[in-house]
Amino acid sequence: MNSILVIGSSNTDMVVKTTHFPTPGQTVLGGQFFMFPGGKGANQAVAAARLGGKVTFITKLGKDIFGEESFNGFKLTGMDTRYILRDEKAPSGVALITVNEKGENHIVVAPGANHSLSPADLDLAELAFLQCGWILMQLEIPVETIVHAAGKAEKLGKKIVLNPAPAQALPEELFSKLFLFTPNETEAGFYTGVEITDMDSARKAAAILLKKGVANVVITMGSKGAYFTNASEELLIPTPVVNAVDTTAAGDVFNGALCVALAEGMTWKEALTWACKAAAFSVTRMGAQSSTPTRVELDSFNP
């Protein structure tokens, strides 16, 4: 089965562009203000859907205007929205994002309803687990929910992809359940204690992750490319050179694209190259979900 079940967060991103980030206690007069749909789970689900994946999304929204707008946006992508839940008390998640003139960002998230997505909620979506081939998750929802999903997926023989963002402690037994683990440099350093600056240090960190039981590891290294390894193969895929405007969702687009490519049967090299290209496209536009290319746009993109 090539369908993808994404389990994760949904936020509304409130973005201010500025020349430089403020230091503690400093006020900086910024430029333009934007409001975009975001959240790592939603970003990855939308990316996968726009790029041609058959996607089902499980998330929890508040009963508020942010939740309504997010839900309407999900429907427009054609993804399966039957398992999107509403919290009676908590508001929808929001993220406050500052973007400097280099396209770099600082992000603070108020998770709201995302933190009430529970193991019991997942048990209401049994059919979604049965019908998918791939399960893509991140860490903006409770770890206990991630662990529960991984246990269900493992019993059903599904391929589990975990993008460990934002990095936080995980139970050691989770790693052996993962088909693919996709940290960036900082996150890989968090889980391995290795400071990643180049391919050699990425290799050292990935070896530790493989020893933990992960089947395949991708470490994304920004402009340095994406490092991949498993028991029999090693690759360093270069990042296309583009003029970066906003890097907010580059990692999310990469993960969504990578799952679509793997679900379609691409080789690791083909899938990683395609995902790097999709991520590069995304940083040329503002916003999270709004920066995600369609399949047609990506096919005609030649950086």
C-alpha positions as a Markdown table, in Angstrom:
| # | Residue | x | y | z |
|---|---|---|---|---|
| 1 | Met | 0.0 | 0.0 | 0.0 |
| 2 | Asn | 1.4 | 3.4 | -1.0 |
| 3 | Ser | -1.0 | 5.6 | 1.1 |
| 4 | Ile | 0.5 | 7.8 | 3.9 |
| 5 | Leu | -1.0 | 8.4 | 7.3 |
| 6 | Val | 0.4 | 11.6 | 8.9 |
| 7 | Ile | -0.1 | 12.0 | 12.6 |
| 8 | Gly | 0.9 | 15.3 | 14.1 |
| 9 | Ser | 0.3 | 19.0 | 14.9 |
| 10 | Ser | -1.6 | 21.8 | 13.3 |
| 11 | Asn | -0.9 | 25.4 | 14.1 |
| 12 | Thr | -1.5 | 28.9 | 12.7 |
| 13 | Asp | 1.8 | 30.7 | 12.0 |
| 14 | Met | 2.0 | 34.4 | 12.8 |
| 15 | Val | 5.1 | 35.7 | 11.0 |
| 16 | Val | 6.9 | 39.0 | 11.3 |
| 17 | Lys | 9.8 | 39.8 | 8.9 |
| 18 | Thr | 12.7 | 41.9 | 10.3 |
| 19 | Thr | 16.3 | 42.8 | 9.4 |
| 20 | His | 17.7 | 41.1 | 12.4 |
| 21 | Phe | 16.6 | 39.1 | 15.5 |
| 22 | Pro | 16.3 | 41.1 | 18.8 |
| 23 | Thr | 18.6 | 40.4 | 21.7 |
| 24 | Pro | 17.0 | 39.7 | 25.1 |
| 25 | Gly | 15.1 | 42.8 | 26.3 |
| 26 | Gln | 15.5 | 44.6 | 22.9 |
| 27 | Thr | 12.6 | 45.7 | 20.7 |
| 28 | Val | 13.1 | 45.6 | 17.0 |
| 29 | Leu | 10.8 | 47.4 | 14.5 |
| 30 | Gly | 9.9 | 44.7 | 12.0 |
| 31 | Gly | 8.5 | 44.8 | 8.6 |
| 32 | Gln | 5.6 | 42.9 | 7.1 |
| 33 | Phe | 3.2 | 40.7 | 9.1 |
| 34 | Phe | 1.8 | 37.4 | 7.6 |
| 35 | Met | -0.5 | 34.7 | 9.0 |
| 36 | Phe | -0.2 | 31.3 | 7.5 |
| 37 | Pro | -1.5 | 27.7 | 8.3 |
| 38 | Gly | 1.4 | 25.7 | 9.8 |
| 39 | Gly | 2.3 | 23.1 | 12.4 |
| 40 | Lys | 4.8 | 20.3 | 11.5 |
| 41 | Gly | 2.2 | 17.6 | 11.1 |
| 42 | Ala | 0.0 | 19.8 | 8.9 |
| 43 | Asn | 2.9 | 21.1 | 6.9 |
| 44 | Gln | 4.1 | 17.5 | 6.1 |
| 45 | Ala | 0.6 | 16.3 | 5.4 |
| 46 | Val | -0.1 | 19.2 | 3.0 |
| 47 | Ala | 3.3 | 18.8 | 1.3 |
| 48 | Ala | 2.7 | 15.1 | 0.7 |
| 49 | Ala | -0.8 | 15.7 | -0.6 |
| 50 | Arg | 0.2 | 18.6 | -2.9 |
| 51 | Leu | 3.0 | 16.4 | -4.3 |
| 52 | Gly | 0.6 | 13.6 | -5.3 |
| 53 | Gly | 0.5 | 11.4 | -2.2 |
| 54 | Lys | -2.6 | 9.7 | -1.0 |
| 55 | Val | -2.7 | 11.2 | 2.5 |
| 56 | Thr | -4.8 | 10.8 | 5.6 |
| 57 | Phe | -4.2 | 13.2 | 8.5 |
| 58 | Ile | -4.9 | 12.8 | 12.2 |
| 59 | Thr | -4.6 | 16.0 | 14.3 |
| 60 | Lys | -6.6 | 17.9 | 16.9 |
| 61 | Leu | -7.9 | 21.4 | 16.4 |
| 62 | Gly | -9.7 | 23.8 | 18.8 |
| 63 | Lys | -13.2 | 24.9 | 18.2 |
| 64 | Asp | -12.2 | 28.4 | 17.0 |
| 65 | Ile | -11.6 | 30.4 | 13.9 |
| 66 | Phe | -8.0 | 29.1 | 13.5 |
| 67 | Gly | -9.3 | 25.6 | 13.6 |
| 68 | Glu | -12.0 | 26.3 | 11.0 |
| 69 | Glu | -9.5 | 27.9 | 8.6 |
| 70 | Ser | -7.1 | 25.1 | 9.0 |
| 71 | Phe | -9.7 | 22.4 | 8.4 |
| 72 | Asn | -11.0 | 24.1 | 5.3 |
| 73 | Gly | -7.4 | 24.3 | 4.0 |
| 74 | Phe | -6.9 | 20.6 | 4.5 |
| 75 | Lys | -10.0 | 19.8 | 2.6 |
| 76 | Leu | -8.8 | 21.8 | -0.4 |
| 77 | Thr | -5.7 | 19.6 | -0.7 |
| 78 | Gly | -7.8 | 16.4 | -1.3 |
| 79 | Met | -6.4 | 14.6 | 1.8 |
| 80 | Asp | -8.7 | 12.4 | 3.9 |
| 81 | Thr | -9.9 | 14.6 | 6.8 |
| 82 | Arg | -12.2 | 12.1 | 8.6 |
| 83 | Tyr | -9.9 | 11.7 | 11.6 |
| 84 | Ile | -9.3 | 15.4 | 12.3 |
| 85 | Leu | -10.6 | 16.0 | 15.8 |
| 86 | Arg | -11.8 | 19.0 | 17.8 |
| 87 | Asp | -11.0 | 19.8 | 21.4 |
| 88 | Glu | -13.9 | 21.2 | 23.4 |
| 89 | Lys | -11.7 | 23.3 | 25.7 |
| 90 | Ala | -8.2 | 23.9 | 24.3 |
| 91 | Pro | -7.6 | 26.5 | 21.5 |
| 92 | Ser | -6.0 | 25.6 | 18.2 |
| 93 | Gly | -2.2 | 25.7 | 18.3 |
| 94 | Val | -0.4 | 28.9 | 17.2 |
| 95 | Ala | 3.3 | 29.6 | 16.4 |
| 96 | Leu | 5.0 | 33.0 | 16.6 |
| 97 | Ile | 7.7 | 33.3 | 14.0 |
| 98 | Thr | 10.3 | 35.9 | 13.3 |
| 99 | Val | 12.2 | 35.8 | 10.0 |
| 100 | Asn | 15.3 | 37.8 | 9.4 |
| 101 | Glu | 16.7 | 39.2 | 6.1 |
| 102 | Lys | 18.7 | 36.0 | 5.5 |
| 103 | Gly | 15.6 | 33.9 | 5.6 |
| 104 | Glu | 16.5 | 32.3 | 9.0 |
| 105 | Asn | 13.8 | 32.0 | 11.6 |
| 106 | His | 13.1 | 31.9 | 15.3 |
| 107 | Ile | 9.9 | 30.1 | 16.4 |
| 108 | Val | 7.9 | 29.8 | 19.6 |
| 109 | Val | 4.9 | 27.5 | 19.7 |
| 110 | Ala | 1.8 | 27.5 | 21.9 |
| 111 | Pro | 0.5 | 24.0 | 21.2 |
| 112 | Gly | -3.0 | 24.2 | 22.5 |
| 113 | Ala | -5.2 | 21.3 | 21.3 |
| 114 | Asn | -2.1 | 19.5 | 19.8 |
| 115 | His | -1.1 | 18.5 | 23.3 |
| 116 | Ser | -4.4 | 16.8 | 23.9 |
| 117 | Leu | -4.1 | 14.4 | 20.9 |
| 118 | Ser | -4.1 | 11.1 | 22.9 |
| 119 | Pro | -3.6 | 7.4 | 22.4 |
| 120 | Ala | -7.3 | 7.0 | 22.8 |
| 121 | Asp | -7.9 | 9.4 | 19.9 |
| 122 | Leu | -5.7 | 7.1 | 17.7 |
| 123 | Asp | -7.8 | 4.1 | 18.6 |
| 124 | Leu | -10.8 | 5.8 | 17.0 |
| 125 | Ala | -8.9 | 5.8 | 13.7 |
| 126 | Glu | -8.3 | 2.0 | 13.4 |
| 127 | Leu | -9.3 | 2.0 | 9.7 |
| 128 | Ala | -6.7 | 4.7 | 8.9 |
| 129 | Phe | -3.9 | 2.5 | 10.3 |
| 130 | Leu | -5.2 | -0.6 | 8.4 |
| 131 | Gln | -5.4 | 1.2 | 5.1 |
| 132 | Cys | -2.0 | 3.0 | 5.0 |
| 133 | Gly | 1.4 | 1.7 | 4.1 |
| 134 | Trp | 3.4 | 4.5 | 5.7 |
| 135 | Ile | 3.1 | 6.5 | 8.9 |
| 136 | Leu | 4.8 | 9.9 | 9.2 |
| 137 | Met | 5.1 | 11.6 | 12.6 |
| 138 | Gln | 6.9 | 14.5 | 14.4 |
| 139 | Leu | 7.2 | 15.6 | 18.0 |
| 140 | Glu | 4.8 | 18.5 | 18.4 |
| 141 | Ile | 2.2 | 16.1 | 19.9 |
| 142 | Pro | 2.6 | 14.1 | 23.2 |
| 143 | Val | 5.4 | 11.4 | 23.1 |
| 144 | Glu | 3.0 | 8.9 | 24.6 |
| 145 | Thr | 0.8 | 9.3 | 21.5 |
| 146 | Ile | 3.8 | 8.8 | 19.3 |
| 147 | Val | 4.8 | 5.6 | 21.1 |
| 148 | His | 1.2 | 4.3 | 21.0 |
| 149 | Ala | 1.0 | 5.0 | 17.2 |
| 150 | Ala | 4.4 | 3.2 | 16.7 |
| 151 | Gly | 3.2 | 0.2 | 18.6 |
| 152 | Lys | 0.0 | -0.1 | 16.5 |
| 153 | Ala | 1.9 | 0.4 | 13.3 |
| 154 | Glu | 4.5 | -2.2 | 14.2 |
| 155 | Lys | 1.9 | -4.8 | 14.8 |
| 156 | Leu | 0.3 | -4.1 | 11.4 |
| 157 | Gly | 3.7 | -4.1 | 9.6 |
| 158 | Lys | 3.6 | -0.4 | 8.6 |
| 159 | Lys | 6.7 | 1.6 | 7.8 |
| 160 | Ile | 7.2 | 4.3 | 10.4 |
| 161 | Val | 8.9 | 7.6 | 9.6 |
| 162 | Leu | 9.7 | 9.8 | 12.5 |
| 163 | Asn | 10.9 | 13.4 | 12.1 |
| 164 | Pro | 12.2 | 14.2 | 15.6 |
| 165 | Ala | 11.3 | 17.9 | 15.7 |
| 166 | Pro | 11.4 | 19.6 | 18.1 |
| 167 | Ala | 14.0 | 17.2 | 19.7 |
| 168 | Gln | 13.0 | 15.8 | 23.0 |
| 169 | Ala | 13.7 | 12.6 | 25.0 |
| 170 | Leu | 12.3 | 9.4 | 23.5 |
| 171 | Pro | 12.1 | 5.9 | 25.0 |
| 172 | Glu | 15.0 | 3.8 | 23.7 |
| 173 | Glu | 12.6 | 1.0 | 22.7 |
| 174 | Leu | 11.0 | 3.3 | 20.1 |
| 175 | Phe | 14.1 | 3.5 | 17.9 |
| 176 | Ser | 13.9 | -0.2 | 16.9 |
| 177 | Lys | 10.4 | 0.3 | 15.6 |
| 178 | Leu | 11.4 | 3.0 | 13.1 |
| 179 | Phe | 11.9 | 2.4 | 9.4 |
| 180 | Leu | 13.3 | 5.9 | 8.9 |
| 181 | Phe | 14.5 | 8.6 | 11.3 |
| 182 | Thr | 15.0 | 12.1 | 9.8 |
| 183 | Pro | 16.7 | 14.6 | 12.3 |
| 184 | Asn | 18.4 | 17.7 | 11.2 |
| 185 | Glu | 22.0 | 18.5 | 12.4 |
| 186 | Thr | 20.9 | 19.9 | 15.8 |
| 187 | Glu | 18.4 | 17.1 | 16.4 |
| 188 | Ala | 20.9 | 14.4 | 15.5 |
| 189 | Gly | 23.3 | 16.0 | 17.9 |
| 190 | Phe | 20.7 | 15.9 | 20.7 |
| 191 | Tyr | 20.1 | 12.1 | 20.2 |
| 192 | Thr | 23.8 | 11.1 | 19.8 |
| 193 | Gly | 26.0 | 13.7 | 21.5 |
| 194 | Val | 27.9 | 14.3 | 18.2 |
| 195 | Glu | 28.3 | 17.8 | 16.9 |
| 196 | Ile | 27.6 | 17.6 | 13.2 |
| 197 | Thr | 29.6 | 19.8 | 10.9 |
| 198 | Asp | 30.3 | 17.6 | 7.9 |
| 199 | Met | 29.8 | 14.2 | 6.4 |
| 200 | Asp | 32.3 | 12.5 | 8.7 |
| 201 | Ser | 30.5 | 13.7 | 11.8 |
| 202 | Ala | 27.1 | 12.9 | 10.3 |
| 203 | Arg | 28.4 | 9.4 | 9.6 |
| 204 | Lys | 29.4 | 9.0 | 13.3 |
| 205 | Ala | 26.1 | 10.3 | 14.5 |
| 206 | Ala | 24.1 | 8.0 | 12.1 |
| 207 | Ala | 26.1 | 5.0 | 13.3 |
| 208 | Ile | 24.9 | 5.6 | 16.8 |
| 209 | Leu | 21.3 | 5.8 | 15.6 |
| 210 | Leu | 21.6 | 2.6 | 13.6 |
| 211 | Lys | 23.0 | 0.9 | 16.7 |
| 212 | Lys | 19.9 | 2.1 | 18.6 |
| 213 | Gly | 17.9 | 0.0 | 16.1 |
| 214 | Val | 16.7 | 2.5 | 13.5 |
| 215 | Ala | 16.7 | 0.8 | 10.0 |
| 216 | Asn | 17.4 | 3.9 | 7.9 |
| 217 | Val | 18.8 | 7.4 | 8.9 |
| 218 | Val | 18.6 | 10.7 | 7.0 |
| 219 | Ile | 20.4 | 13.7 | 8.6 |
| 220 | Thr | 19.4 | 17.0 | 6.9 |
| 221 | Met | 22.3 | 19.5 | 7.0 |
| 222 | Gly | 20.8 | 22.6 | 5.3 |
| 223 | Ser | 23.0 | 23.9 | 2.5 |
| 224 | Lys | 25.4 | 21.0 | 3.1 |
| 225 | Gly | 22.8 | 18.5 | 1.8 |
| 226 | Ala | 21.2 | 15.4 | 3.2 |
| 227 | Tyr | 23.2 | 12.5 | 4.5 |
| 228 | Phe | 21.7 | 9.0 | 4.3 |
| 229 | Thr | 22.8 | 5.6 | 5.6 |
| 230 | Asn | 21.5 | 2.2 | 6.4 |
| 231 | Ala | 23.2 | -1.2 | 6.8 |
| 232 | Ser | 24.3 | -1.4 | 3.2 |
| 233 | Glu | 24.2 | 2.1 | 1.6 |
| 234 | Glu | 25.5 | 5.6 | 2.2 |
| 235 | Leu | 24.7 | 8.8 | 0.3 |
| 236 | Leu | 25.3 | 12.5 | 0.5 |
| 237 | Ile | 22.7 | 14.3 | -1.6 |
| 238 | Pro | 23.5 | 18.0 | -2.4 |
| 239 | Thr | 21.0 | 20.8 | -1.7 |
| 240 | Pro | 20.1 | 22.8 | -4.8 |
| 241 | Val | 21.4 | 26.4 | -4.6 |
| 242 | Val | 18.5 | 29.0 | -4.5 |
| 243 | Asn | 17.8 | 32.4 | -3.1 |
| 244 | Ala | 16.3 | 31.7 | 0.3 |
| 245 | Val | 13.4 | 33.9 | 1.4 |
| 246 | Asp | 11.9 | 31.9 | 4.3 |
| 247 | Thr | 13.2 | 28.5 | 5.6 |
| 248 | Thr | 10.3 | 28.0 | 8.0 |
| 249 | Ala | 8.9 | 24.7 | 6.5 |
| 250 | Ala | 11.9 | 23.4 | 4.5 |
| 251 | Gly | 12.3 | 20.3 | 6.7 |
| 252 | Asp | 8.6 | 19.6 | 6.7 |
| 253 | Val | 8.4 | 19.8 | 2.9 |
| 254 | Phe | 11.5 | 17.5 | 2.7 |
| 255 | Asn | 9.8 | 14.9 | 4.9 |
| 256 | Gly | 6.5 | 15.0 | 3.1 |
| 257 | Ala | 8.2 | 14.8 | -0.3 |
| 258 | Leu | 10.4 | 11.9 | 0.8 |
| 259 | Cys | 7.5 | 9.8 | 2.0 |
| 260 | Val | 5.7 | 10.4 | -1.3 |
| 261 | Ala | 8.8 | 9.4 | -3.3 |
| 262 | Leu | 9.4 | 6.2 | -1.2 |
| 263 | Ala | 5.7 | 5.3 | -1.3 |
| 264 | Glu | 5.9 | 5.5 | -5.1 |
| 265 | Gly | 8.9 | 3.1 | -5.2 |
| 266 | Met | 11.7 | 5.5 | -5.9 |
| 267 | Thr | 15.2 | 4.4 | -4.9 |
| 268 | Trp | 16.9 | 6.1 | -1.9 |
| 269 | Lys | 19.0 | 8.3 | -4.2 |
| 270 | Glu | 16.0 | 9.3 | -6.4 |
| 271 | Ala | 13.8 | 9.9 | -3.4 |
| 272 | Leu | 16.3 | 12.0 | -1.5 |
| 273 | Thr | 17.2 | 14.1 | -4.6 |
| 274 | Trp | 13.5 | 14.8 | -5.2 |
| 275 | Ala | 12.9 | 15.7 | -1.5 |
| 276 | Cys | 15.9 | 18.1 | -1.5 |
| 277 | Lys | 14.6 | 19.7 | -4.6 |
| 278 | Ala | 11.1 | 20.1 | -3.0 |
| 279 | Ala | 12.7 | 21.6 | 0.1 |
| 280 | Ala | 14.8 | 24.0 | -2.0 |
| 281 | Phe | 11.7 | 25.2 | -3.8 |
| 282 | Ser | 9.9 | 25.8 | -0.5 |
| 283 | Val | 12.5 | 28.3 | 0.8 |
| 284 | Thr | 11.9 | 30.6 | -2.2 |
| 285 | Arg | 8.4 | 31.5 | -1.0 |
| 286 | Met | 7.1 | 32.8 | 2.3 |
| 287 | Gly | 5.1 | 30.7 | 4.8 |
| 288 | Ala | 4.9 | 27.1 | 5.7 |
| 289 | Gln | 2.1 | 25.3 | 3.8 |
| 290 | Ser | 1.8 | 28.2 | 1.4 |
| 291 | Ser | 5.4 | 27.6 | 0.3 |
| 292 | Thr | 4.9 | 23.9 | -0.6 |
| 293 | Pro | 5.1 | 23.2 | -4.4 |
| 294 | Thr | 2.5 | 21.2 | -6.3 |
| 295 | Arg | 3.7 | 18.3 | -8.3 |
| 296 | Val | 3.5 | 20.3 | -11.5 |
| 297 | Glu | 5.5 | 23.2 | -10.0 |
| 298 | Leu | 8.2 | 20.8 | -8.7 |
| 299 | Asp | 8.5 | 19.0 | -12.0 |
| 300 | Ser | 9.2 | 22.3 | -13.8 |
| 301 | Phe | 11.6 | 23.6 | -11.1 |
| 302 | Asn | 15.2 | 23.6 | -12.3 |
| 303 | Pro | 17.4 | 25.4 | -9.8 |
